[in-house]
Amino acid sequence: MAETIEIDGVRLSLSPAETSAGEWIGQREILKQLLACWLVVDERDLPLAPRIVGSPGIGKTTLGMAAARSRNQELFIYQCTADTRPEDLLVTPVLAESGKIAYHASPLVTAMIRGGVCLLDEGNRMNEKSWASLAPLLDHRRYIESMVAGIIVRAHPNFRAAVTMNDDESTFEVPDYILSRLQPTLTIGSPNRRDELAILKYHLPFVEDDMLLLTVDFLQNAHELSLDFSTRDGINVLRYAMKRLAQDPTHPMSRDAAWQEALLRCLGDDATDLQALAERKRRSLGSSEVPMGLGDFYFSPDNPLHPDYQGDDDDEDLEDDDDDTPPPPPPRRKR
């Protein structure tokens, strides 16, 4: 049964803590930076609420989970979406079996009450109205006000928060007054080859080394070409490949064929030729060609009326003839 607590005469049912396992492998510096944000160095000091930025599947949530475990604190995760409402984010009214209204505290408010860690996952998918309800929590006031329940909830001194944000295009623009409260920005980059292999082995200890290495080679090439294939994509490819291999022992596939099929099914045709995909991405991001102007439709480039007309050698000679510099004086005759 859910734990409950009473605040100003209103009884709240609390959300359960997140208990999923997950180990942070490699990139120890970014973990230290997150833990530093949550330190309090003086009784007048306050913890920071950083934003953790990176491409989808890079490990932003795993980083927050590892930081919470290292502090021996309960972890609560709220998944932000485009239709998240302030009452979803704070306190939600529900109709109980008795016919009365009951109130459920979100993972965020539960973390505030219990002194845990809350990760607002994919925060830049949330609309401005919901962000506005968090403004007093993310500054020195450290409280939220639930208009639905009619109560103010103040954060426990041990409460810590962070926001993960994807750097892709399917997100909202977060208001500046909220970004100024979500400091600093911690950016997660792609893991190096050794760390990426270790991550795959951690999640897939049952996969043979040759298939792990094949996947790491693919991912590292994608990282070097600045393509958006993540370690999570590699894990999914390997999981599907292993399922295909185990599906029909009487007609076994080769490991290479299973991996190639998994790559195609999980990541699409583009993943089969990384160089071509990188070239298409480069062209879509911008070209060195100058866009056409109105004059291009009416005059050819060698027409003097074209706005970019440079002239020819004869014109240069004419320009020289029109030079305003006076000619040198004639030589003096000897007597």
Secondary structure, DSSP 4 states (H G I P E B T S, - for coil): ---EEEETTEEEEPPPPP-------S-HHHHHHHHHHT---STT------EEEE-TTSSHHHHHHHHHHHTT--EEEEE--TT--HHHHSEEEEE-TTSSEEEEE-HHHHHHHHT-EEEEETGGGS-HHHHHTTTTTSSTT-EEEETTTTEEEEPPTT-EEEEEEE-SSSSPPPPHHHHTTS-SEEE-----HHHHHHHHHHH-TTS-HHHHHHHHHHHHHHHHTT----HHHHHHHHHHHHHHHHH-TTSPPPHHHHHHHHHHHHH-GGGG-HHHHHHHHHHHH--SSPPP-HHHHHS-TTSTTSTT----HHHHHHHHHT--SPPPPPPPPP-
